[in-house]
Amino acid sequence: MDQLQNFIFDNHPIRGQIVRLENVYQKVFTQQGYPEVIQQLLGEALLSICFLTGLSKQEGRVSLQFQGSGAISLITVQCTADLHVRGLVCYNAEVKDAASLATALGQGQGQMAVLYQPDKAGLQYQSIVPIEGHSIAEALTHYFLQSEQQMTYIRMARDDQHLVGFMLQMLPDESDTKAMSWEHVGHLAETLTDEEMLACDNETLLTRLYHQEHVRVFDAKSVSFGCAGGKTRFENAILSLGQQEAHKLLDEHDSIEVTCDFCQKEFNFDRVDVEALFRGGQPNTEQAQ
């Protein structure tokens, strides 16, 4: 089952999340046919966007991007407030099986960007930082520390069928014992093995780690694959081209064919479709994102 579950310690200023992805994992990788190293990096990115969305206090869409000039030019994942997730990677044939994030994006040249887009009126928030570390888990840990001043521990595991992410994060606290709490809770988390993360359910996992602690576990939230690549989005793109440019494409190809990069769904617009679009009006800005 694909889910995100939050928990919090009653006796330590620390919160946490566990994310499990199975159907989303299979959906994304089956459609794209990514090689192993791409699956590893995109898997970490999918878990990371769930963490970010689970921590967000506003209703809206969260986007996470890793950009570089190496064998991989872009890793992008997005998640809505109701936990509909999608992602893709743009890469060339030079990706090495053992490539780390830093190497794949171009050593020392990559950037990480986090974008919050509210559903209702409000300002977008974007943070761009240099990538630090050799994995997405390390990069996200540095992001939380540098951009939000929050100590964070992230652990991820993967097999052929599942992705599992475990996160701890220090809450704002002025007590003299917070460092001891972080060391204690984090030390126990480091005893986790990949096999335990993949085989145990959340309750069993937390009981094994923290059976002497008071941990409040909240109801799990369902995560699913969701793509905004519907027909309306591409209709808006054609309208944005303008009628003259759209007619030029139709003269060259008889129809306008587009494929969604995220879900690989194909759409075909012939001359009748395009004429009907331009008779109907302007782009739908609310759905064109």
C-alpha positions as CSV (number, residue, x, y, z in Angstrom):
1,M,0.0,0.0,0.0
2,D,1.3,3.5,-0.9
3,Q,1.1,5.7,2.1
4,L,2.6,8.4,4.2
5,Q,2.3,8.2,8.0
6,N,3.4,10.9,10.5
7,F,4.4,10.3,14.1
8,I,5.7,12.4,17.0
9,F,7.5,11.7,20.3
10,D,5.7,12.9,23.4
11,N,8.9,13.0,25.5
12,H,11.3,14.4,22.8
13,P,10.9,17.5,20.5
14,I,11.1,15.3,17.4
15,R,8.6,14.4,14.7
16,G,8.9,11.8,12.0
17,Q,7.4,10.3,8.8
18,I,7.4,6.9,7.1
19,V,6.6,6.8,3.4
20,R,5.9,3.5,1.5
21,L,5.6,3.5,-2.3
22,E,4.7,0.4,-4.3
23,N,2.1,1.1,-7.0
24,V,3.5,4.6,-7.6
25,Y,7.0,3.1,-7.8
26,Q,5.9,0.5,-10.4
27,K,3.8,3.0,-12.4
28,V,6.6,5.5,-12.8
29,F,9.3,3.1,-13.7
30,T,7.2,0.8,-16.0
31,Q,6.1,3.8,-18.1
32,Q,9.6,5.3,-18.5
33,G,11.8,2.2,-18.6
34,Y,14.6,3.9,-16.7
35,P,18.0,2.2,-16.2
36,E,19.0,1.1,-12.7
37,V,20.9,4.2,-11.6
38,I,18.0,6.5,-12.8
39,Q,15.6,4.3,-10.8
40,Q,17.7,4.8,-7.7
41,L,17.8,8.5,-8.0
42,L,14.2,9.0,-9.0
43,G,13.1,6.6,-6.2
44,E,14.8,8.8,-3.7
45,A,13.2,11.9,-5.2
46,L,9.7,10.4,-5.0
47,L,10.2,9.7,-1.3
48,S,11.6,13.2,-0.8
49,I,8.7,15.0,-2.4
50,C,6.3,13.0,-0.1
51,F,8.3,14.1,2.9
52,L,8.2,17.7,1.8
53,T,4.5,17.6,1.1
54,G,3.8,15.8,4.4
55,L,5.5,18.7,6.3
56,S,3.9,21.5,4.3
57,K,1.4,23.6,6.2
58,Q,-0.4,25.0,3.1
59,E,-2.7,23.4,0.6
60,G,-1.0,23.3,-2.8
61,R,1.5,21.6,-5.0
62,V,5.1,21.0,-4.0
63,S,7.8,20.6,-6.7
64,L,11.4,19.3,-6.2
65,Q,14.0,19.6,-8.9
66,F,17.7,18.7,-9.2
67,Q,19.3,20.4,-12.2
68,G,22.8,20.0,-13.6
69,S,25.0,19.8,-16.7
70,G,26.2,16.3,-16.4
71,A,24.8,13.0,-17.7
72,I,21.6,13.9,-16.0
73,S,20.2,17.4,-16.7
74,L,17.0,17.2,-14.7
75,I,15.3,15.2,-12.0
76,T,11.8,16.6,-11.2
77,V,9.1,15.3,-9.0
78,Q,5.8,16.9,-8.0
79,C,3.1,16.2,-5.3
80,T,-0.3,17.7,-4.7
81,A,-1.8,18.4,-1.2
82,D,-3.8,15.2,-1.6
83,L,-0.6,13.2,-2.3
84,H,-0.9,12.6,-6.0
85,V,2.8,12.1,-7.1
86,R,4.6,12.2,-10.4
87,G,8.2,12.4,-11.6
88,L,10.6,12.1,-14.5
89,V,14.3,12.3,-15.3
90,C,16.0,13.9,-18.3
91,Y,19.3,12.1,-19.1
92,N,21.6,11.0,-21.8
93,A,23.3,7.6,-22.6
94,E,26.4,8.4,-20.6
95,V,24.9,7.7,-17.1
96,K,27.1,5.2,-15.3
97,D,25.7,2.4,-13.2
98,A,27.5,3.6,-10.1
99,A,26.9,7.3,-10.6
100,S,26.1,9.3,-7.4
101,L,23.8,12.3,-7.6
102,A,26.7,14.8,-7.6
103,T,28.5,12.9,-10.4
104,A,25.4,12.4,-12.5
105,L,24.5,16.1,-12.4
106,G,28.0,17.3,-13.0
107,Q,30.4,17.4,-10.1
108,G,29.9,20.7,-8.2
109,Q,27.5,22.1,-10.7
110,G,24.1,20.9,-9.6
111,Q,21.3,22.9,-8.0
112,M,18.3,21.8,-5.9
113,A,15.1,23.8,-6.1
114,V,12.0,23.5,-3.9
115,L,8.8,25.2,-5.1
116,Y,5.5,25.6,-3.1
117,Q,2.5,26.6,-5.2
118,P,-0.6,27.3,-3.1
119,D,-4.0,26.2,-4.4
120,K,-5.7,29.4,-3.3
121,A,-4.5,33.0,-3.2
122,G,-1.1,33.4,-1.8
123,L,2.6,33.8,-2.7
124,Q,4.6,31.0,-4.2
125,Y,7.7,30.1,-2.3
126,Q,10.9,28.9,-4.0
127,S,14.2,28.0,-2.5
128,I,17.3,27.2,-4.6
129,V,20.5,25.8,-3.0
130,P,23.7,24.1,-4.3
131,I,23.6,20.3,-4.0
132,E,25.6,18.9,-1.2
133,G,26.1,15.2,-0.7
134,H,26.2,12.2,-3.1
135,S,22.6,11.1,-2.7
136,I,19.2,12.8,-2.7
137,A,18.7,11.9,0.9
138,E,21.9,13.7,1.8
139,A,21.0,16.7,-0.4
140,L,17.5,17.0,1.3
141,T,19.1,16.7,4.8
142,H,21.4,19.6,3.9
143,Y,18.5,21.6,2.5
144,F,16.5,21.3,5.8
145,L,19.5,22.4,7.8
146,Q,20.6,25.3,5.6
147,S,17.2,26.7,4.5
148,E,15.0,25.9,7.4
149,Q,17.5,25.4,10.2
150,Q,16.1,22.0,11.2
151,M,18.2,19.0,11.9
152,T,16.9,16.1,9.9
153,Y,17.7,12.4,9.6
154,I,16.7,10.5,6.4
155,R,17.0,6.9,5.6
156,M,15.8,5.2,2.4
157,A,15.6,1.6,1.2
158,R,14.5,0.0,-2.1
159,D,14.0,-3.4,-3.7
160,D,12.4,-4.4,-7.0
161,Q,8.9,-3.8,-5.7
162,H,9.0,-1.2,-2.9
163,L,10.4,2.2,-1.9
164,V,10.5,3.0,1.9
165,G,11.6,6.3,3.4
166,F,12.1,7.0,7.2
167,M,12.6,10.6,8.4
168,L,13.2,12.3,11.8
169,Q,13.2,16.0,12.3
170,M,13.9,18.2,15.3
171,L,11.1,20.5,16.3
172,P,11.8,24.1,17.6
173,D,12.8,23.7,21.3
174,E,14.7,25.8,23.8
175,S,15.3,23.1,26.4
176,D,18.8,22.1,27.4
177,T,18.1,18.5,26.7
178,K,17.2,18.7,23.0
179,A,20.7,17.7,21.8
180,M,20.5,14.6,24.0
181,S,17.1,13.8,22.7
182,W,18.3,14.1,19.1
183,E,21.3,11.9,19.8
184,H,19.3,9.3,21.5
185,V,16.4,9.0,19.0
186,G,18.8,9.3,16.0
187,H,21.2,6.7,17.4
188,L,18.3,4.2,17.6
189,A,17.2,5.0,14.1
190,E,20.7,4.2,12.8
191,T,20.2,0.6,13.9
192,L,17.6,0.1,11.2
193,T,18.5,-2.2,8.4
194,D,17.2,-2.0,4.8
195,E,15.6,-5.5,5.3
196,E,13.7,-4.3,8.4
197,M,12.4,-1.2,6.6
198,L,11.2,-3.2,3.6
199,A,9.7,-6.2,5.5
200,C,8.1,-4.6,8.6
201,D,5.0,-2.5,8.8
202,N,5.1,0.9,10.4
203,E,3.8,-0.1,13.8
204,T,6.3,-3.0,14.0
205,L,9.2,-0.8,12.9
206,L,8.5,1.9,15.5
207,T,7.9,-0.6,18.2
208,R,11.3,-2.3,17.5
209,L,13.1,1.1,17.5
210,Y,11.3,2.9,20.3
211,H,9.5,0.4,22.5
212,Q,10.6,2.4,25.6
213,E,9.5,5.8,24.2
214,H,6.0,7.4,24.0
215,V,5.3,7.7,20.2
216,R,2.0,9.0,18.9
217,V,1.3,7.7,15.4
218,F,-1.2,9.5,13.2
219,D,-3.5,7.9,10.6
220,A,-1.8,7.0,7.4
221,K,-2.6,9.0,4.3
222,S,-2.9,7.3,0.9
223,V,-0.4,8.2,-1.8
224,S,-1.1,7.7,-5.5
225,F,0.3,8.4,-9.0
226,G,-1.3,11.5,-10.4
227,C,-0.5,13.3,-13.6
228,A,-1.7,16.7,-14.7
229,G,-1.0,15.8,-18.3
230,G,-4.7,15.7,-19.2
231,K,-6.1,16.9,-22.5
232,T,-6.9,20.4,-21.1
233,R,-3.3,21.1,-20.4
234,F,-2.3,20.4,-24.0
235,E,-5.3,22.4,-25.4
236,N,-4.0,25.3,-23.4
237,A,-0.5,24.8,-24.9
238,I,-1.9,24.9,-28.4
239,L,-3.9,28.1,-27.7
240,S,-0.8,29.6,-26.2
241,L,1.0,29.0,-29.5
242,G,-1.4,31.2,-31.4
243,Q,-3.6,30.4,-34.3
244,Q,-1.0,31.2,-37.0
245,E,1.7,28.9,-35.5
246,A,-0.8,26.1,-34.9
247,H,-1.9,26.3,-38.5
248,K,1.7,26.1,-39.6
249,L,2.2,22.9,-37.6
250,L,-1.0,21.4,-39.2
251,D,0.3,22.3,-42.7
252,E,3.5,20.4,-42.0
253,H,2.1,17.4,-40.1
254,D,-1.7,17.2,-40.7
255,S,-2.2,16.9,-37.0
256,I,-0.5,18.0,-33.8
257,E,0.6,15.1,-31.7
258,V,1.8,15.5,-28.1
259,T,2.9,13.0,-25.4
260,C,2.9,13.7,-21.7
261,D,6.5,13.3,-20.4
262,F,5.2,12.0,-17.0
263,C,2.6,9.4,-17.9
264,Q,3.4,8.8,-21.6
265,K,-0.2,9.3,-22.6
266,E,-0.6,10.5,-26.2
267,F,-2.9,13.2,-27.5
268,N,-3.7,14.0,-31.2
269,F,-5.3,17.2,-32.4
270,D,-6.4,17.4,-36.1
271,R,-7.5,20.6,-37.9
272,V,-11.1,20.3,-36.7
273,D,-9.9,20.0,-33.1
274,V,-7.7,23.0,-33.4
275,E,-10.3,25.2,-35.1
276,A,-12.8,24.3,-32.4
277,L,-10.2,25.3,-29.7
278,F,-9.6,28.8,-31.2
279,R,-13.3,29.3,-31.6
280,G,-13.7,28.5,-27.9
281,G,-11.5,31.3,-26.5
282,Q,-8.3,31.8,-24.5
283,P,-6.1,29.4,-22.5
284,N,-7.5,28.1,-19.2
285,T,-4.8,29.5,-16.9
286,E,-6.1,27.6,-13.9
287,Q,-5.4,24.3,-15.4
288,A,-2.4,25.1,-17.6
289,Q,0.1,24.6,-14.8
